[in-house]
Amino acid sequence: MASKNQKLLAGVTATGAGSWVAVIGARGIVVTHDATGTVDLSVAIQGKDADGNPVTLDSVALSAVGETVVQVPVGFTDLRANVTAYTDGTLTSYLNAA
């Protein structure tokens, strides 16, 4: 299972997905997005379905500096963060699983 405060994305300044992180057995999952700079981007949290395809579990548009906390449903074996739209800013996303 993923460790507490594991980075899903680190200092991202473009669109694209991070690596898959195993969350098997997690009873609760929270993702914190930390945006800096002049922020204008969208980020999705995706789980992997039974066929290995990404499924969007949450998506948020960020337009201000600061932290955004998202609770993610459990039941997936792997998660990743994916910047789906980008104009400006820097994003770091952290996974907290219990």
N, C-alpha and C positions, 0 to 999 in steps of 0.2 A: 504494500500500500504506500501511497505517496507520503512523504514526510511533511510535517507542518511547515508552512511558509515556503514551500518549494516554488521556485519561479517557473511559470508557464511561458512567459515572455519577458525578455530583459532588454530595456532600452530600445524598443522597436520604433522605427521611423519610416515604415512602409507597410503595404499590405502583405498578407501572408500568414500561414499557420505555423504555430509552434509544434514541438514534438508531442507525441502521445505520452501521457503519464498514467500508469496503472493506479486505479482506485478501488480494486477488488476488496470487498468487505467493509468499505466505508459506510458508517451510519449517518454521517452528516458531512456535507461539502459546502464550503464557502470560498468564493473567489473574490479577491480584492484587486481592483484595477487602480493603479497609481499613475495619474496623468500629469505631465509637466510641460511647460512651454506654452505657446499659443496652440490650444488644443482644438482639433476638429477631426474626429475619427470615429469609427464604429468597430466594435469588437464583439465577436460571438464566442460563447462557450459551447463546445461540441463534444458529444459522446460518440462512441463507436458502436454501431448496431451489430447484430449477429452475423451479418455478411461482411463486416469490416468497413462499412461506409459511414462517413460522418453525418450525425444528426444534430441540428442546432437545438440546444436546450435553453439558451438565453442569448439575447442580443441587446446591446445598449449603444446608443450614440453619445459620445462624450464631447462636451464643448467648453468645459471649465477645468482649471487646474484643481487637483485634489484626488481624494480616494472615493471610489464607488464600490460598494460591497454588494455582491450578488449571491443569493443562496441557490444552489444547483441541485436538481433532483438526483437521488441515488438510484442505483439499478444498472449502471453502465460499468464496464470493466476498465475503460480508458477514457480520459478526457484530454482536451487541448483547448488553447485559446487561438482565435483566428481573427486577425485584423482584416475586416471585409471592405472597409472604405478608409481612405487616408488623404487628408489635405495638409495637416500640420500637427506638431506636438510629438511628445515622446511617451511611450507607454511601457510600463512594467506591470505584469499581472502575477499574483501570488495565489497558490492553492493551499487551502487549509482543510485537511480531511481528518475526521475522527472516527 
